[in-house]
Amino acid sequence: MAKKRILIVDDEPQICQLVKDLLEESGFTATTAHSTDEAFQKIKITPPDLILLDVRLPTIGGLEFCRHIKQDGRTSKIPIIMLTVQDTETDKVIGLEVGADDYLTKPFGNRELLARIKAVFRRVEMNKSEGESTMKVGPLEIDLEMHEVKNKNKDVLLTPKEFELLVTLAKNRNKALRREALMSAVWGYDYPGTLGTIDVHIRHLRKKLGDAGAYIKTLIGVGYRMDDKI
């Protein structure tokens, strides 16, 4: 089996080298980039299987870089773990909002970094292995392989996290899902802050789904449920 390729994007060469050494010792293939411009070039040449991305970067910055990667159909499926020295709830929510798959605060331990990377790869493989490739809920058609959503045959453009949230709700339709369960299912771990980010994503998702957003029901004091019928 080919080794997983990880791109480390950080403007501190020493950190890049330390993380690169750790990853290669742990069985991965690692490359580094010290700016978003350099990262774009390396991704164009050889798309990685995962990106470790610092938030504070030259040129456009990590958050905007993440947004570009996740909105480009050629790279949108590449998982991203964001790295930052800041530990504020706002930064974490913004990182997740632009499509990051996980978020790790510097300084971090080697074991925690490796655990987060392996958890992300497990989720990617799990999503690939699930047999159902398309789902229908009311007027919605969800294509899991193409990461596409249509409402009455019209394309609905969703961020990666909005798409995962919709898929989780659709796979568990007619079942009540607590906010904690949704956070764990979509982000793969217990988010160490407010669960309000789920509410924000649901609000954005409903707006983008238009009339089909009514299929997502709010369960006060519990969470959300997606029904087959309005």
N, C-alpha and C positions, 0 to 999 in steps of 0.2 A: 504493500500500500504506500502510495506517495506521501511524503511528509506534507503537513499543512504549512502553507506559506503565510507568514505574518509580516505586515509592514508596520514599523514603528515610526510615528511622525512626531518629532519633538525637536525643539531648537537647541536643546542642551546635549552636545555630543557625548558627554560622560554618561548621562542617563541612557541615551540610545545604546551605547556600547554595553553597559551593564545589563540592560534588558535583553539585548541581542544575545549576549553570552548565556544568560539564564535560559532563554527560549531554545537555543541550539543545544544546550546541555540536556534539555527536557524533550528533545526529539522533534522540534519544529525547525523549519527553514525561516530565517529572519533576515529582513533587509531594513535599512533605515533611510529616513528623509528628514532634513532639518528645516524645511519650509513647505508650505502648501503647494507652491509651484513645483518643487522637486517631487513631492508626493504625487501630484497629478501626472507627471511624466512617467514615474515608475509604475503607476497603476495602468497607464495606457500601454506600456510595454508588456508587463506581466501582472494581471490582476491578482491580488492576494486573496487568501481565504478569510482573512480577518485583518482589521486595522486597529492598532492601538494609537489613539489620537490625543495629543495634548490640546487643551483649550486655548492657551495663550501662544499663538504662533505668528510669525511674520506674514505679511501680505494680507490675506483675507481673514485669518483667524480660524480656530478649530471648529467653532459652531457653524460658521458659514460654509466651511469646507465640508462638514458633515451633511449640511443641507444639500449642497451640490451633489454629493455622492449618492444620497438617498433619493434624489429627484431624477437622476439620470437612469433610464431603463437599463443601460449597459452595466451599471455598477450598484444598482439599488439593493441587490440581495447580499452585498458584502457586509457582514456584521461589523459594527464599530463599538469599541470600548473606549470611552472618553476618560482622559487623565487630567487632573487639575490639582493645584495646590489649595484651591478654595473648597470649603466644605459648607457652603450655604445651600439652603433648600431651593432658593430661586435658581441658582446655577444648575442644580441637578434637574429641576423641572424643565428648564430651557433645553438642556442637553437631551433629555428624553423626548421633548417636544419635536426637536429637529430630526429625530430618528435614531439616536444612539441606542444600542442594544443593552448597554450597561454603563456604569459610571464608577470610577475608582479615584479616591482622593490620595494625593501624595502627602507624606511618604506612605508607601504601601509595602506590605511584606511579600516576599517571593511566593510563599505558599498561597496567599490570597489571590495574587495576580494569576497564578497558574490555575487555581480553582475557578476563577471567573472565566478565563479563556476556555477551559474544558466544559464549563456549564453552557456557554454560548454555542460551542460546537455540538454539544448533545442536543440542544434545542433545534439547531439547523438540521441535524440528521433525523430527528424525530419528525419534523415537519415534512421532510422528504419521503419518509417511510410510510406515512399515513396514506391509506388506499384511496380515499375519496378525493377526486381531483376537481370536481365542481359541486357547488351547492346552490340551491334556490330557496329563497325565503320571500314569499310574496312576489313583488315585481323585481326583486334583486337576483342577479346571477353573479356568483362569486367563483372565479377561476383561480384555484390554488396554485397551479403550476405557472400560470402567466402573471400572477399577482394583479389581476384585473377585476374590477367590479363594474357591473352595468345595472342601471335602473331604467326599466322599460327600454332596453337596448341602447341607452345612452351612457357613455363612459362616465364613471365617477372617479375623480382623482383623489387618492388617499395617501397620506404619509405611511411609511412602513408600520409604525405603531398603530395607527388607526386601522390599517388593514388587519393586523394581527388581532386587535381587539374585536373587530367585526367577525373575524373567523372564529374566535373563541366563543363569542355570543351565539353565532349561528350553529356551531357544533353542539352547543348545549341548549338549543332552543327549547322553550317551554320549561326551562329549569331556572330557578333563582340562583344567582351567582353573587357572592359577597364581594365587596371591593377588594378585600385581601386576596381572595382567590383569583380575581382578574389580574391584580398586580403580579402575583406569583406566576400565573400562566403566561402573561404577555412579556414580563421582564425577567422572569426566571428566578427571582429571589425576593425576599421580603424587603421592600423599599423602606429605608430607615428614616422616612419623613412622613409628612401628611399624605393621606390617600386622596387628597383633593385633585392630584394629577389625573386620576381616573375620571373624575367628574368633568375636568377640562376636556379630556379626550372624547368622552361621550358627547359633550356639547358640540364639539367641532364635527364629530362623526355624524350626528343627527342633522346638522346644518347641511353638510355635504350630500347626505342621502336624500334630502328634500322630503317629499311626502312619505317616503319609505322609512324615514327616521322614526315615525310613529310606531314601528314594530318593536322598537327598543323601549321597554317599560322601566320606569324608575320605581324601585321598591324602597319606600322611605324607611330609614334605619337599617336597611339590609344591603342593597346594592342594585343590581339590574337584571333584567330578564328579556330575552328576545323571543317573541311569540310568532307562531305561524300565521296568525291573523291579527289585524288591528282591533 
